[in-house]
């Protein structure tokens, strides 16, 4: 039971530093390129691929998947931006707070 809680806390914990920026950017770019390719090459990666797999309405699912992948790119870009702005804001607030504590009578 204790090991399960440790694993859950490790998986579900987020970090506020910049360790996750590069993987988020890479995954976001992969989603963007795959989503655009579904629209540019419909026979190979879009409708044709979903038809070959055996989907009932391959055109709908190809466009849905392409749109979803492009949306995930924008979400990952937003997450990277929020992470960077949060880190920068915390740095300036902490720096201001510690300077005030070090010299309270300026």
Secondary structure, DSSP 8 states (H G I E B T S, - for coil): -HHHHHHHHHHH---SSGGGHHHHHHHHHHHHHHHHHHHH-TTTTSHHHHHHHT-TTHHHHHHHHHHHHHHHHHHHHHHHHHHHHHHHHHHHHHHHHHHHHHTTT-
